[in-house]
Amino acid sequence: MSNLELAQTIKLSPAQTLRRHRRLEEMGVIRRYETRLDAESLGFGVVAFIQVTMERGHIRDLLKFKEFVEKLAQIQECFSVTGDIDYVLKVVARDLKALSEFLLDTLMRIPGVSRVQSIVCLDEIKGTSAMPLDA
């Protein structure tokens, strides 16, 4: 959406809209701009959520795990969570064989990883990055 379209939508002048937009960027409210690509169109037919449990008491391994996660392109998102598992990863793969290879040959070989469990996505019902500003 252009600045002019945004200004018309929120009923402000383009100059005011641009100033407010820049201020939101400076404040860190707007973190980044992205284009959301269709994974399946690009040949990534499998989306999976991977639950990762780490070995206890190895802070050095936790730091290494985070470094690996940052570098692995298949991992789209990573969340540190509460409960019996430590992390939930959103992973894309071309097919189930590629997912299996990623789990066995890459993820399970990261120091400190003790257990992984995969949940394969059958269908995306809702996918958005919009914030519930009215809530």
ABEGO torsion letter per residue (X at the ends): XBAAAAAAAAGBBAAAAAAAAAAAAAAGABABBBBBBBAAAAGBABBBBBBBBBBBGBAAAAAAAAAAAAABAABABBBBBBEABABBBBBBBABAAAAAAAAAAAAAABBGBABBBBBBBABBABBBABBBAAX
